């Protein structure tokens, strides 16, 4: 069966963007607002980078098992929905059980939309 490589290539680019944002953002935020905000940013950013890494691995596993492309798409959508629930759980744990800065965490969790916009802008500029 023929599989589209758009998603795994996109996931790879997002992992690179999110990892860069994780490193640079954590350093900057730690210097400006302290370790509590920096670590919270790192947790939020790391969550998304790890999410795309796991999803990319799962994609290749589904492809190796000759899963139908529509089934793969549904599974990816399911994982994306699950991501929101996990974000809520992480935020609750950070707020309730740690002294970390919740604004830093939210900023880290919002690194995904920023990385997505940057990735799209770079692709438009390249074309």
C-alpha positions in Angstrom: 0.0 0.0 0.0 1.2 3.5 -0.8 1.5 5.8 2.2 1.8 9.6 2.3 4.9 10.9 4.0 3.5 14.3 4.8 2.7 13.6 8.4 6.1 12.0 9.4 8.0 14.8 7.7 5.8 17.4 9.4 6.3 15.7 12.8 10.0 15.7 12.3 10.1 19.4 11.5 7.9 20.1 14.5 10.2 18.1 16.8 13.1 20.2 15.6 11.2 23.5 16.1 9.9 22.5 19.5 13.3 21.3 20.7 14.8 24.6 19.7 12.0 26.5 21.5 12.5 24.2 24.5 16.2 25.0 24.7 16.2 28.7 23.9 12.9 29.4 25.7 14.1 27.7 28.9 17.4 29.5 29.0 15.8 32.9 28.4 12.9 32.5 30.8 15.2 31.1 33.5 17.4 34.2 33.2 14.5 36.6 33.1 11.9 35.1 35.5 13.8 32.4 37.4 14.1 28.7 37.6 10.4 28.1 38.5 9.2 29.7 35.3 12.0 28.2 33.2 11.4 24.7 34.4 7.6 25.1 33.9 8.3 26.3 30.3 10.6 23.3 29.7 7.9 20.9 30.9 5.3 22.4 28.6 7.6 22.5 25.6 9.0 19.0 26.2 5.4 17.6 26.4 4.8 18.6 22.8 8.1 17.6 21.4 7.7 14.2 23.1 4.1 14.0 21.8 5.2 14.4 18.2 8.1 12.0 18.7 5.8 9.3 20.0 3.2 10.0 17.3 5.9 9.7 14.6 7.0 6.4 16.0 3.4 5.1 16.2 2.9 6.2 12.6 5.8 4.1 11.3 4.6 1.2 13.4 1.1 1.4 11.9 2.6 1.7 8.4 4.7 -1.4 9.0 1.6 -3.3 9.9 -0.1 -2.2 6.7 -2.9 -0.3 8.4 -5.3 1.5 6.2 -4.4 5.2 5.7 -7.9 6.2 6.9 -7.4 4.2 10.1 -4.0 5.8 10.6 -5.6 9.2 10.2 -8.3 8.3 12.8 -5.7 7.1 15.2 -3.6 10.3 14.8 -6.8 12.3 15.5 -7.5 10.2 18.6 -4.0 10.8 19.9 -4.4 14.5 19.2 -7.6 14.6 21.3 -5.9 12.6 24.1 -3.2 15.3 24.1 -5.6 17.9 25.4 -6.6 15.7 28.3 -2.9 15.1 29.1 -2.2 18.8 29.0 -5.0 19.4 31.5 -3.6 16.7 33.8 -0.1 18.1 33.6 -1.3 21.6 34.3 -3.3 20.4 37.3 -0.4 18.5 38.7 1.9 21.5 38.3 -0.5 23.9 40.0 -1.5 21.6 42.9 1.8 19.8 43.7 4.7 22.0 42.6 5.9 25.5 43.2 6.4 26.0 39.5 5.1 29.0 37.7 1.8 28.2 36.0 2.2 31.0 33.5 5.5 29.5 32.4 3.8 26.1 32.0 1.0 27.6 29.9 3.6 29.4 27.8 5.4 26.1 27.2 2.2 24.4 26.3 1.5 27.2 23.8 4.8 26.6 22.2 3.1 24.2 19.8 0.9 26.8 18.0 3.9 29.2 17.8 6.1 26.4 16.4 3.4 25.5 13.9 3.1 29.1 12.7 6.9 29.5 12.4 7.2 26.3 10.5 4.4 27.4 8.0 6.0 30.8 7.6 9.4 29.3 6.8 7.8 27.0 4.2 6.0 29.9 2.6 9.3 31.9 2.5 11.2 28.9 1.0 8.6 28.7 -1.8 
